[in-house]
Amino acid sequence: MSTDPGVQEGATGAVTTPKQGRVPWRKLFKLASVAALLLCVVIAVAVLLTQRRCARDREELGRSAKYLDRNGQKIRYDLSGQDHPGPTVVMLSGFVASLEQWHAAKELLSQSAPVLTYDRGGYGLSDPPSAFDAKAQADELADVARLSGVKLPLVVVGFSSSAFIARAFARQHPEQTGGLVFLDPTAPEDILSGSKRDHYDSRVLYERVPLVTMTKRLLGAQSPVHGGGGAPTPAEERAGKILNFPGHWWAAYREGAAMRESAEAAQLDWKQVKGPITLLSLAKADGPRHQLDLRFAEVSGATLLNPVGFTHGQVHSDPAFLPQLVDAVMGVVNKVRSQPNAR
């Protein structure tokens, strides 16, 4: 019999050696199970901590907020510049944004006109509505416009995809529409036309991105809100806290899922709009988007402004762009004021 511990003798007396380096599959399964369990624990703890932080931030932000009760739906709003004559300028936030998006522009505009900003249903501190398409959001805006201090008619500023809401509002509530300003707007044709690949890309942008971003923020993989130098402003700090709210991103998903219905609701007979229209385009003069904006201005009768050197993400706080935005909006406001039925 062999005395070497690394050698074994078989039943027939043959000498065999054990196979080295092989891990039984049961051991691998146990390791994978433990790893999965630990991952679930980490995710659960991260989600719990995020929820607690969000609840604390929501309570803190809500102390100084003003709300409209819309048949049980609370809508956060900010109204300033009421001492000035109407019309009231309504600045609609873009996709996945709260009213803080327009803080810098509102500060400038409210020096000359009443300005209303609000969290569209489900965003920010506002309660979710029953529907998220542009038609429903246009009716929501009509109800918000009944606030005390809002001077009708409205000059509605639609930015990016919220241009759908501005167009749907003009279609459904022409009596409240004094004028329209479209800031680098998304065109309904971008949603309704195009190939199957275009439709798929739209779904990825408007539906899946909010869900992925919500998941990342729940797990603590947060992206900064403040992109410039120096310390963030109080408005940027509030916006950063709001972007951690899961409900905020869920509202974005719901709005994105209804984007096709919103594009259909934005189909408008421009003869309905009696007031002035301005299109503030950031498209490059030699690009296909510029041609689309030219056609839009021709069909709608809009005044086309095309400042160069700016991008879609600069319109909220760029000190070089904000004066141009204010001038464009006030140009429409002054035309409405000059009309005989202006109030």
Summary of the structure (lengths in Angstrom):
residues: 343
radius of gyration: 27.6
end to end distance: 110.8
largest distance: 115.7
contacts: 1062
relative contact order: 0.13
helix: 49%
strand: 13%
